[in-house]
């Protein structure tokens, strides 16, 4: 089980590395390539929804696109503005080969969970995601200007020119390209603000500014937009392993969409600390009501279909998988800070690792259809071993630092708890 846990850490850490890659570096100190890609993803999904397109190829293109962003941690920004189509074709061929090589290397250093990346030939959906990237960059530049960066105006004008240049090449008789023409026209006429695309983009930009863990002395602050990216990538990889190696039948596309939207209700800044939210039955009820009110407003902004994904994210066996990963990575962040970044002051956050957070995964009367999962005991064991791995490493990492935040009696109690869970697995979720 240790191999699965450490694979998960490597994938998580690789995503963190990729998140350091910036776009428009001369004028931008805030937005990363993955921010841009996530906003492009939501635009892409909204276009498909508006056009009533439900196509597995479209979802496969999106899955590969999201996986590909991981490579930027080792290569930096691979996007270049090339006007000559002949050169552009050659450049993309080189980039695709490089990406494949990088994934081959990454798969060598992980034991069980693998990046299942296969290049997809150019089609209308790969072209659509490129268009969405242009709109994403335009929206980010608008945000940068709104925050007072006047120098970005020149880049915004260049972005708009690129979009206008695309317009004559589009075919108005094609359903997707007709929608692209409509979006460009709205931007040109300064009417894009009033579209449902912009509503969705603004929520994603808000999530970029909502930070998890309140950035409590974190070496690597983690916002909700990036968190959703990380959960999406790890859930896809984990579910694909379950399907291939353990004979499960998980809908990978469904897991992808659930993961991409699972924390959208936090767009107003209500990133609620778990210890407070689950303190007692009164606080659970209070925050459930707050989230419900936020969600009602959210529904009016994102539309019926996306709201349905958000509202039902934790339902079905696919909801179980992403939520399991969500809980494990929630505590994995502690070990990333301490074990990887040597941020020993983060030991104080060990109090956030409560067994009670995981007990509901044993409960058969929950919101998941767990009877459809063939390897339920394996998943519960994975959860238990992750808890032991992280807590044991944190307790043993720095015996002096831990006594800055806990008494010796506290530390001894933690060690007894770990020993009990190791010796009596049922005690973990009892």
Buried (B, 14 or more C-beta within 10 A) or exposed (E): BEEBBBBBBBBBBBBBBBBEBBBBEEBBEBBBBBBBBBBBBBBBBBBBBBEEBEEEEBBBBBBBBBBBBBBBBBEBBBBEEEEEEEEEEEBBEEBBEBBBEBBEEBBEEBEBBBBBBEBBEEEBBBBBBBBBBBBBBBBBBBBBBEEEBEEBBEBBEBBBEBBEEBBEEBEEEEEBBEBBBBBBBBBEEEEBEEBBBBBBBBBBBBBBEBBBBEEBEBBBEBBBBBBBBBBBBBBBBBBBBBBEEEEBEBBBBBBBBBBBBBBBBBBBEBBBEBEEBBEEEEBEEBBEEBBEEBBEEBBEBBBEEBBEBBBEBBBBBBBBBBBBBBBBBBBBBBBBBBBBBEBBBBBBBBEBBEBEBBEBBBEEEBBBEBEBBEBBEBBBBBBBBBBBBBBBEBBEBBEEBBEEBBEEEBBEEBBEBBEEBBEEBEEBBE
